[in-house]
Each structure stands twice: as C-alpha cells, then as structure tokens.
Amino acid sequence: MHRAVYADEVPIRVEYSISDYGRTFLPLLKEMCDAGDNHLKREGITAGNNTICEHSKSL
C-alpha cells in the first residue's frame, strides 16, 4: 500500500493506493474471492453486491 498524507489541508487528507508490489497479490485475492463466491453458491446463500471481488477484477 502507498499512503499519501496532505497535512497542509484542513481537514488533513490521506489517500491510499495499491503499490506495484501489492498488485502482485491480486491473483491470490481473486482466487479467494472466487472461492468465497463458490462457497456461497454451494450453500445456496445469495450475497449482496460483492464490491471487493468486483473491484479486484478491474485492477
């Protein structure tokens, strides 16, 4: 993760973004999301909008 702090602003603003190294974990995170989705389907559970998994597909 990359963290940028803008202390000269009121209120202080902090922005986070994923680093190049962090991006190397995206395939693992996608597999974990897929496993979770498969588990929910197997259990017959309907989940709401899974924004974390959907967001990781666009990164």
C-alpha positions in Angstrom: 0.0 0.0 0.0 1.1 3.5 -0.7 -0.1 6.2 1.7 0.0 9.9 0.9 -0.8 12.5 3.6 -1.8 16.0 2.8 -1.2 17.7 6.1 -1.4 21.2 4.7 -5.1 20.7 4.1 -7.9 21.2 6.6 -9.1 18.6 7.4 -6.0 16.6 6.8 -6.5 14.3 3.8 -5.0 10.8 3.4 -5.1 8.8 0.2 -4.3 5.1 -0.1 -3.4 3.3 -3.3 -2.0 -0.1 -4.1 1.7 -0.3 -4.9 3.2 -2.3 -7.7 4.3 -4.9 -5.1 0.7 -5.0 -3.7 -0.6 -5.7 -7.2 1.4 -9.0 -7.2 -1.2 -10.2 -4.6 -4.2 -9.6 -6.9 -4.3 -13.1 -8.4 -4.4 -14.6 -4.9 -7.1 -12.2 -3.8 -9.1 -13.1 -6.9 -8.8 -16.8 -6.1 -10.0 -16.1 -2.5 -13.0 -14.1 -3.8 -13.9 -16.9 -6.3 -13.6 -19.5 -3.5 -16.0 -17.4 -1.4 -18.4 -17.0 -4.2 -18.3 -20.8 -4.9 -18.9 -21.5 -1.2 -22.0 -19.2 -1.1 -23.4 -20.8 -4.2 -22.9 -24.3 -2.8 -24.6 -23.3 0.4 -27.5 -21.6 -1.5 -26.7 -18.2 0.0 -27.4 -15.1 -2.0 -25.0 -12.4 -1.2 -25.5 -8.7 -1.9 -23.2 -6.7 -4.2 -19.7 -8.1 -3.6 -17.8 -4.9 -4.3 -14.4 -6.2 -3.1 -14.4 -9.1 -5.6 -15.8 -7.0 -8.4 -13.3 -4.2 -7.8 -10.4 -6.6 -7.8 -11.3 -7.7 -11.3 -10.8 -4.1 -12.6 -7.3 -3.6 -11.1 
